[in-house]
Amino acid sequence: APADLLRSQSASTDSNALVGTPDLRIQDSKAAVTPVVDRTSRQLSVATVPTGATVYLNGKVVGKSPLKAFSFGTQSAKLKIAKAGFRRLQKTLAAGDKSLQLKLNLKALPTRVNVVALHQGKQIVADVYLNGRKVDQTPAQFSGLKPGTYRIRLQRKGFKNREWKFVLKPGQKEHFAKALQK
């Protein structure tokens, strides 16, 4: 019979094991097959926004997000997700948790930019323009700017304007001390 051809010819105590496929079993003599549930591991997949976060499981790096499904056993596990400039996420995966598909939005760490105007090595007061708009006077501090490219201009009557661009990354802290010339 066709079912007999599928049965293992080994001396195994399981006469329904398929040759070459130990995770499938014959259900009845009509050769219908059903998968055996693997109770020795669970699957975990991790996606983050932004991508490229390092994924740790029990302190060991398992890859960068997005991470396709991988087995991680049935015991409790400590999951950590880290990316420079973003808050770390930590979660304990309980022994009873089922397979997980995590989709996480990472929160950027706050940014900070300090601006000081100098003349002959001493601090002076100057107007601060951020992306063409007057926002403060030196010494100035900006917190919570979103990551991106910015242009700062220092301006003071009787001095040449000083202007520069910079790229601000999540969590970055910058300090600019720029000399103004007459």
C-alpha positions in Angstrom: 0.0 0.0 0.0 1.2 3.6 -0.6 1.1 4.3 3.1 3.4 1.4 3.7 6.0 2.9 1.4 6.1 6.1 3.5 6.6 4.3 6.7 10.1 4.1 8.1 11.8 0.8 7.7 14.0 1.5 10.8 13.7 -0.3 14.1 12.2 2.8 15.6 9.4 2.3 18.1 7.4 4.9 16.1 6.1 3.0 13.1 4.4 6.1 11.8 7.6 8.3 11.3 8.2 9.3 7.7 11.5 8.5 6.2 13.7 11.6 6.1 11.0 13.8 7.8 10.9 13.2 11.5 8.5 16.1 12.1 5.6 14.6 10.1 3.4 11.6 11.1 1.0 9.4 9.2 -2.5 10.0 10.6 -4.2 6.9 9.2 -3.8 4.2 6.6 -5.0 6.6 3.9 -1.6 8.4 4.2 -2.9 11.8 5.3 -0.1 13.7 7.1 -0.3 16.3 9.9 2.6 18.3 11.2 3.7 17.6 14.8 3.7 20.8 17.0 7.2 21.6 18.1 6.9 22.2 21.8 10.6 22.8 22.3 10.9 26.3 20.9 9.0 29.5 20.0 9.5 31.9 17.1 10.4 35.6 17.5 10.5 38.2 14.8 11.4 41.9 15.4 10.7 44.9 13.2 11.7 48.5 14.3 11.2 52.0 13.1 13.8 53.1 12.3 15.4 49.8 11.1 18.9 48.7 12.0 18.5 48.3 15.8 20.6 45.6 17.4 18.5 42.8 18.9 19.9 41.0 22.0 18.5 37.9 23.5 19.8 36.9 27.0 22.7 39.3 26.5 23.8 37.9 23.1 23.5 39.7 19.8 21.1 37.8 17.5 21.0 40.4 14.6 19.7 43.7 13.4 16.1 44.7 12.8 14.2 43.7 10.8 14.8 40.3 12.1 12.9 37.4 10.5 11.5 34.6 12.7 14.0 32.7 14.7 13.7 30.0 17.4 14.4 31.0 21.0 13.4 28.1 23.1 10.6 27.8 25.7 12.3 29.2 28.8 11.9 32.9 29.8 14.3 35.2 27.9 15.5 38.8 28.2 15.1 40.8 25.0 16.9 44.1 24.5 16.7 46.4 21.5 19.3 49.2 21.1 20.1 51.8 18.5 22.4 54.8 18.9 20.4 58.0 19.6 17.3 56.0 20.6 15.9 54.8 23.9 16.7 51.2 24.7 13.8 48.8 25.0 13.9 45.8 27.3 11.3 43.1 27.8 11.2 39.8 29.6 9.7 37.1 27.4 7.9 34.8 29.9 8.2 31.0 29.6 4.5 30.8 28.8 4.5 33.5 26.0 3.7 32.2 22.6 5.6 33.0 19.4 5.9 36.7 19.0 6.0 39.2 16.1 7.2 42.5 17.5 6.7 45.8 15.7 8.3 48.6 17.7 8.7 52.4 17.2 11.9 53.5 18.8 11.8 56.9 20.6 14.7 59.2 19.8 16.7 60.5 22.7 16.5 64.3 23.2 18.9 66.5 21.3 20.7 69.6 22.6 22.6 72.4 20.9 24.5 75.1 22.7 25.7 78.2 20.8 28.2 80.8 22.1 29.6 83.8 20.2 33.2 84.9 20.9 35.3 87.9 20.1 39.0 87.9 21.0 38.4 84.8 23.2 35.6 86.4 25.2 31.9 85.7 25.1 29.8 88.3 23.4 26.0 88.6 22.8 24.9 88.0 19.3 21.5 87.2 17.7 21.0 83.6 16.8 19.1 82.6 13.6 18.0 79.0 13.1 17.1 78.1 9.5 16.8 81.8 8.7 14.5 82.8 11.7 15.7 84.8 14.7 15.2 82.5 17.7 17.5 83.7 20.6 20.6 85.5 21.6 23.9 84.0 22.7 24.6 82.1 24.9 21.7 80.0 23.5 20.6 76.5 24.2 18.1 74.5 22.1 16.6 71.2 23.3 14.3 68.8 21.5 15.2 69.7 17.9 14.2 66.9 15.6 17.0 65.1 13.7 17.9 66.8 10.5 20.0 69.4 8.8 20.1 72.9 10.3 21.7 76.2 9.5 22.7 78.6 12.2 23.7 82.3 11.7 25.2 84.6 14.4 24.7 88.3 13.8 25.8 91.3 15.7 26.0 95.0 14.6 29.5 95.9 13.7 30.6 92.3 13.1 30.6 90.0 10.1 27.9 87.4 10.2 29.0 83.8 10.9 26.9 81.0 9.4 27.3 77.2 9.2 25.3 74.1 8.6 25.2 70.9 10.7 23.4 67.6 10.8 21.7 66.7 14.1 21.2 63.0 14.8 18.9 61.5 17.4 20.3 62.0 20.9 23.1 64.2 19.7 24.5 67.0 21.8 26.4 69.8 20.1 28.3 72.8 21.4 29.3 75.5 19.0 31.7 78.3 20.2 32.1 80.6 17.1 34.4 83.6 16.8 32.9 86.8 15.2 35.2 89.2 13.3 34.8 92.9 12.9 
